């Protein structure tokens, strides 16, 4: 199955109409993990030509609401989007360049961490952000 056919099927399975902007945004998120809205906009415009910011924002919201993509926002960062969904994974963020990478669940399955106090909530997700230096930044000598 081609990539476009796969994205078409994903949209239909989520009861979303298949449109060129939706296909382009879904493709951009898959091709550019942890991209911010501006990077997704650039990729979509490269694919489709002119498209409004609002159209891309609307598609990102629809895809997120449908569970086809995930919106993350590590502290101090712009909102980012990723195609890895349904598995309560975490992230590691470089303090220097901002690179973000996926980290599998700390222990077991979602929520994969147990809160010391749940205050009556039924917790189904835990979000952890690890911070440090990526290999490229760690290799740069400190002056």
C-alpha positions, 0 to 999 in steps of 0.5 A: 500500500502506498503512503498516500493510500495508507494516509487516506485509509487512516483518515477514513477509519477515523471518520474524517473526509479525505482532503488534500490539506489533511493528507499533506499535514498528516504526511508532514507530521509523519515525515517530520517527527516533533515538528512545530506548526511553522515547520509543518506549514513549510512542508505542506506548502512545499507539497500543496503550494499556497495554504493558509495558516488557519487551514493547517491549524484546523487540520492539526486540531482535527487530526489530534482530536481524531487521535491520528497525531499527538500534540506535545509541548515540552516546557519552554517549547512551542507546540510540536506534533508527532505521529506516534500515538497510543502508547504513552511514551515520553520525550528527551529534550536537548537543553542546547539545541532543542532536539526532541527524541522519543523515550519509551514508557518508563515502566510497563504500560500507560500510565507507566508511572504511579502517582503518589496521590491521585486526588480521586482522578482516574489517571490514564496517562503520565507525561515525563520530559527528560532534559540534557544534551544531545550527542552533537551538543555534548561533543562541542567543547565548552569555551 
